[in-house]
């Protein structure tokens, strides 16, 4: 008898792998995610498809590469003929609900507040819907929280997403369903209540030697991105992201609330947790995320719990990509993976974590920001030779690690006059914390 098709997909925004305690940093206070890891499979080297919010989600929820699905930059919508996991599982008879940040409708950071095809409108709740619940004064406050501490939990977007997810599970947990809960936290402005808002006051984030990287051998766009930081004295100033890490612990607690509801109402569900991308936090003298494949930016946590089908407390040491999560959910629901989907199912690795999912992972970058990021533009690749054509370029970025997986990074040629995505250019980039 086939198992009930129940899937819970949890994700955060801007949470690198080493911000979760079970990845080896016990100073990170994430007890709920650590417990989830003990109950399932932890992927040690998981990577985003593109380290920026919208394109990362474009891959996560379609199983196709951003350069092919239309969502190759923030504020760009998916192509009209691109099908999401919501549409595919809805058509297969599952109740599909999406709560949280979407960032795939071609609008701004907050979205349009309108439910796209494939999801239950009764539960749709994106960041625009959240803003519409607030007064004008509250809206302004909600984006300036780094200057104000000690808000009530009920004011936060994360708490309101969790409440709706818990309601869905209480009402529909015995049905066949896909529930997505997409938190904006710990992405800035890091709105969170006490005790989380002060939990990391005075804390110094572990300093990596690569914070002193002068980027002399790296692509020129990374030096432009670093800007004045390249002129700062070495060692690089200490990183004290108290609000960010406090919000990281807050969203862990919210995930814990949802997981408790899963255990009450759908204990046999497949649970997948990940984040869209990381944050450099000063590594290589850069901040935020952007056109690079460094671990701090591109490597993300990935945990999977599936009672009876994935071993508890296991670790997969091999590289794995977000591109494989849609095929995995389709396979878990007993559906074939269409040829139009680029990834492959991870079910064999879920059953045997020693089984390598693939030989390499693929990361791309080709965006021009128009809304909110501090660094944008197409990532430029250096020609192999003066005779190289515009369709044959290679990134010059290299790092010192010899143990990192091979990562293929697709870059786009800079062109200030074109409005459509430029042709993708293949290039090889190593990914490393060093």
C-alpha positions in Angstrom: 0.0 0.0 0.0 1.4 3.4 -1.0 2.1 5.8 1.9 -0.1 8.8 2.3 1.2 11.8 0.3 1.9 14.4 2.9 4.8 16.9 2.5 5.8 19.9 4.6 8.4 22.2 3.1 10.0 24.7 5.4 12.4 27.4 4.4 14.1 30.5 5.7 15.8 33.5 4.0 19.5 34.3 4.2 20.5 31.5 6.6 23.9 29.9 5.8 24.7 26.4 6.8 26.8 27.3 9.8 24.1 29.3 11.4 22.4 26.0 12.5 23.9 24.3 15.5 23.8 20.8 14.1 26.3 21.9 11.4 29.0 22.2 14.0 28.6 25.6 15.6 27.1 24.9 19.0 27.0 28.7 19.8 24.1 28.9 17.3 20.9 28.4 19.3 18.7 26.4 17.0 17.4 23.5 19.2 14.3 22.9 17.0 16.3 22.4 13.8 19.0 20.4 15.7 16.2 18.1 16.9 14.9 17.7 13.3 18.4 16.8 12.2 18.5 14.1 14.9 15.3 12.6 13.6 16.2 12.6 9.9 19.0 13.1 7.4 21.4 16.1 7.3 23.0 17.0 4.0 26.4 18.3 4.8 27.1 20.1 1.5 23.9 21.5 0.1 23.9 24.4 -2.4 21.5 26.9 -3.8 21.1 27.2 -7.5 21.6 31.0 -7.5 22.5 32.9 -4.3 19.8 35.6 -4.4 16.3 35.5 -3.1 14.0 35.3 -6.2 16.1 33.1 -8.5 16.8 30.7 -5.6 13.1 30.3 -5.2 12.5 30.0 -8.9 14.6 26.9 -8.9 13.3 25.6 -5.6 9.7 25.6 -6.6 9.9 24.6 -10.3 12.9 22.2 -10.4 14.3 24.2 -13.3 17.3 26.5 -13.6 16.7 30.3 -13.3 18.2 31.0 -16.7 15.4 28.8 -18.2 12.3 29.6 -16.2 12.2 33.4 -16.4 13.1 34.0 -12.7 16.8 34.8 -13.3 16.8 38.0 -11.2 14.8 39.5 -8.4 11.6 41.2 -9.6 11.2 38.9 -12.6 8.2 36.6 -12.8 8.3 33.0 -13.8 7.5 32.3 -17.4 3.8 31.7 -18.1 4.5 28.2 -19.3 6.6 27.2 -16.2 4.8 24.9 -13.8 5.4 25.0 -10.1 5.4 22.2 -7.6 2.1 23.6 -6.4 0.5 23.2 -9.8 1.9 19.7 -10.3 0.8 18.3 -6.9 -2.6 20.2 -7.0 -3.3 18.5 -10.3 -2.4 15.1 -8.7 -5.0 15.6 -6.1 -3.0 17.0 -3.2 -4.2 20.0 -1.1 -1.5 22.6 -1.7 -1.0 25.6 0.5 1.7 28.3 0.5 2.4 30.6 3.4 5.2 33.2 3.4 7.6 35.0 1.1 7.0 34.1 -2.6 9.1 36.6 -4.6 8.2 35.1 -8.0 5.4 37.2 -9.2 7.4 40.0 -10.9 6.6 42.5 -8.3 8.8 44.0 -5.6 10.2 42.3 -2.5 6.8 42.0 -0.8 4.8 40.6 -3.7 1.4 41.3 -5.1 -0.7 39.8 -2.4 -2.5 37.6 -5.0 -2.5 33.8 -4.9 -1.0 32.3 -8.1 -2.4 29.2 -9.7 -1.6 26.0 -7.9 -2.1 27.1 -4.3 -5.2 27.3 -2.1 -6.3 31.0 -2.0 -7.8 30.4 1.4 -4.3 30.0 2.9 -2.3 32.2 0.6 -0.3 34.7 2.7 2.6 36.6 1.3 4.5 39.7 2.5 2.1 42.0 0.8 -0.8 40.5 2.7 1.2 41.0 5.9 1.8 44.7 5.1 -1.9 45.1 4.4 -2.7 44.0 7.9 -0.6 46.8 9.4 -1.2 50.5 9.8 1.0 52.9 7.8 3.0 53.6 11.0 3.4 49.8 11.6 4.6 49.3 8.0 7.4 51.8 8.4 8.3 50.3 11.8 8.4 46.8 10.4 11.2 47.7 8.0 13.3 49.6 10.6 13.4 47.0 13.3 17.2 47.0 13.4 16.9 50.4 15.2 14.2 49.2 17.6 14.2 46.1 19.8 11.7 44.1 21.8 8.7 43.8 19.5 5.9 41.4 20.3 6.0 38.0 18.6 2.5 38.4 17.3 3.6 41.5 15.3 6.2 39.5 13.2 5.7 38.0 9.8 7.2 34.7 11.0 4.7 34.3 13.8 1.7 35.0 11.6 3.0 32.5 9.0 3.4 29.9 11.7 -0.1 30.5 13.1 -1.6 29.9 9.7 0.5 26.8 9.1 -0.6 25.3 12.4 -4.2 26.0 11.5 -3.8 24.3 8.2 -2.3 21.2 9.8 -5.0 21.1 12.4 -7.7 21.2 9.8 -6.1 19.3 6.9 -3.3 17.2 8.4 -5.0 13.9 7.6 -5.5 14.8 4.0 -2.9 14.4 1.3 -1.2 17.8 1.0 1.8 19.9 0.3 2.3 22.7 2.8 5.0 25.3 2.2 6.0 27.7 5.0 8.5 30.3 3.6 9.8 32.6 6.3 11.4 35.9 5.6 13.5 35.6 8.8 16.4 35.9 9.5 16.7 38.3 6.5 16.9 41.9 7.6 15.5 43.9 9.2 15.7 41.0 11.7 12.4 41.8 13.5 12.1 39.5 16.5 10.8 39.6 20.1 12.7 39.0 23.4 14.5 37.0 24.5 15.8 36.5 20.9 16.4 40.2 20.3 19.1 40.4 22.9 20.3 36.8 22.9 23.5 37.6 21.0 24.3 41.0 22.3 28.1 41.2 22.5 28.6 38.0 20.6 31.5 37.7 18.1 30.8 35.5 15.1 33.7 33.0 14.5 36.3 34.7 12.3 37.5 32.9 9.2 41.0 33.6 7.8 39.3 34.5 4.5 38.0 37.7 6.0 41.5 39.1 5.2 41.3 38.1 1.5 42.5 41.1 -0.5 40.6 39.7 -3.6 43.7 40.4 -5.7 43.3 37.1 -7.6 39.5 37.3 -7.8 37.1 38.7 -10.4 37.0 42.5 -10.6 33.3 42.6 -9.7 34.1 41.1 -6.3 36.6 43.9 -5.6 33.9 46.5 -6.7 31.5 44.7 -4.4 33.9 44.9 -1.4 34.5 48.6 -2.0 36.0 50.4 0.9 36.3 47.2 2.9 39.4 46.4 0.9 41.1 49.5 2.4 40.4 48.5 6.0 43.3 47.4 8.2 43.9 43.7 8.7 42.7 41.8 10.6 39.2 42.6 9.3 36.9 44.1 12.0 35.0 41.7 14.2 31.5 40.6 13.0 28.9 41.2 15.7 25.5 40.5 14.0 23.5 40.4 17.2 20.1 41.2 15.6 20.6 38.8 12.7 21.6 35.8 14.9 18.8 36.6 17.4 16.3 36.5 14.5 18.0 33.3 13.4 17.1 31.7 16.8 13.6 33.3 16.7 12.8 31.6 13.4 14.1 28.3 14.7 11.5 28.6 17.5 8.8 29.3 14.9 9.8 26.3 12.9 9.6 24.3 16.1 6.0 25.4 16.6 5.1 24.1 13.1 7.0 20.9 13.6 5.1 20.2 16.8 1.9 20.6 14.8 3.2 18.2 12.2 3.9 15.6 14.8 0.4 16.0 16.2 -1.5 16.0 12.9 0.7 14.5 10.2 3.5 12.5 11.9 4.2 10.4 8.8 4.8 13.5 6.6 7.9 14.1 4.6 9.5 17.2 6.1 12.1 19.2 4.1 13.9 22.2 5.5 16.4 24.5 3.8 17.2 28.2 3.1 17.4 30.1 -0.1 21.1 31.2 0.3 23.6 32.4 2.9 25.4 35.7 3.7 29.0 36.5 3.4 29.2 38.3 6.8 32.6 39.8 5.8 34.2 36.7 4.4 36.3 37.8 1.4 35.6 41.3 2.6 32.1 41.2 1.1 28.6 41.4 2.7 25.2 40.0 1.9 24.9 37.7 -1.1 25.7 38.1 -4.8 27.7 36.9 -7.8 30.1 34.4 -6.2 30.1 30.8 -5.2 31.8 31.0 -1.9 30.4 28.6 0.8 29.3 31.5 3.0 26.9 32.7 0.3 26.0 29.6 -1.7 26.0 26.7 0.9 22.8 26.2 2.8 21.4 23.9 5.4 19.2 21.0 4.2 17.5 18.6 6.5 15.0 15.8 5.6 12.8 13.8 7.9 10.7 11.0 6.5 9.8 8.4 9.2 10.5 4.9 8.0 12.1 6.0 4.7 15.1 8.1 5.8 17.4 7.1 8.6 17.4 9.1 11.8 20.5 11.0 12.7 22.2 10.2 9.4 24.5 12.5 7.4 25.0 12.7 3.6 28.6 14.0 3.0 28.1 14.5 -0.7 27.3 17.7 -2.6 23.6 18.2 -3.4 21.6 20.9 -5.1 18.3 22.6 -4.6 17.4 21.7 -8.1 16.7 18.1 -6.9 14.0 19.0 -4.3 11.1 19.3 -6.7 11.9 15.9 -8.3 12.1 14.5 -4.8 8.7 15.8 -3.8 7.2 14.5 -7.1 8.8 11.1 -6.5 7.6 11.0 -2.9 4.0 11.7 -4.2 4.3 8.7 -6.6 4.5 10.9 -9.7 7.0 10.7 -12.6 9.5 13.5 -13.0 8.7 15.3 -16.3 11.5 15.7 -18.8 11.1 19.5 -18.5 12.3 19.3 -14.8 16.1 19.7 -14.6 16.8 17.9 -11.3 16.6 14.3 -10.2 15.0 12.6 -7.2 17.0 12.3 -4.0 15.0 9.2 -2.8 17.9 6.8 -3.4 20.1 9.0 -1.2 17.3 9.3 1.4 17.3 5.6 1.7 21.1 5.3 1.6 22.9 8.5 2.6 26.2 7.0 1.4 24.8 7.1 -2.2 26.2 10.1 -4.0 23.4 12.2 -5.6 25.5 13.6 -8.4 29.1 14.3 -9.4 28.9 18.0 -9.0 26.5 20.8 -8.2 25.7 23.8 -10.5 25.4 27.4 -9.5 24.6 30.3 -11.8 24.4 34.0 -11.6 23.0 36.5 -14.1 21.0 39.3 -12.7 20.5 43.1 -12.8 18.9 44.4 -9.6 16.2 47.1 -9.8 14.7 47.0 -6.3 16.7 46.5 -3.1 20.0 44.8 -3.2 23.2 46.7 -2.3 25.2 45.1 -5.1 23.8 44.2 -8.5 24.8 43.9 -12.1 25.7 41.0 -14.4 28.6 39.0 -13.3 31.3 39.4 -15.9 33.5 36.6 -17.0 37.1 37.0 -18.2 37.7 35.6 -21.8 39.9 32.5 -22.1 41.8 34.3 -24.8 41.5 37.3 -27.0 40.2 35.0 -29.7 37.4 33.7 -27.5 33.9 34.3 -28.8 31.2 35.8 -26.7 29.8 32.4 -26.0 33.1 31.0 -24.5 34.2 32.6 -21.3 35.5 31.5 -17.9 35.3 32.9 -14.4 38.7 33.7 -12.9 37.6 33.1 -9.4 39.6 30.5 -7.5 39.8 29.5 -3.9 42.3 27.5 -1.8 40.2 24.5 -0.8 41.1 21.1 -2.1 38.2 19.3 -0.4 35.3 21.3 -1.7 33.0 19.7 -4.3 33.4 20.8 -7.9 30.8 23.5 -8.6 29.9 24.7 -12.1 28.9 28.3 -12.0 27.1 29.9 -15.0 27.7 33.6 -15.5 26.1 36.1 -17.7 28.1 38.6 -19.9 27.6 42.2 -18.9 25.6 44.3 -21.3 24.1 47.5 -20.0 21.8 48.0 -23.0 20.0 44.6 -23.1 16.7 44.2 -21.3 16.4 40.4 -21.8 18.7 37.8 -20.2 22.0 37.4 -22.0 23.1 34.0 -23.3 24.4 31.9 -20.5 28.1 31.4 -20.3 29.7 28.3 -18.8 32.5 28.7 -16.3 34.1 26.7 -13.5 34.4 28.0 -10.0 35.5 26.3 -6.8 33.5 26.8 -3.7 35.2 27.2 -0.4 35.1 28.7 3.1 38.8 29.3 2.6 
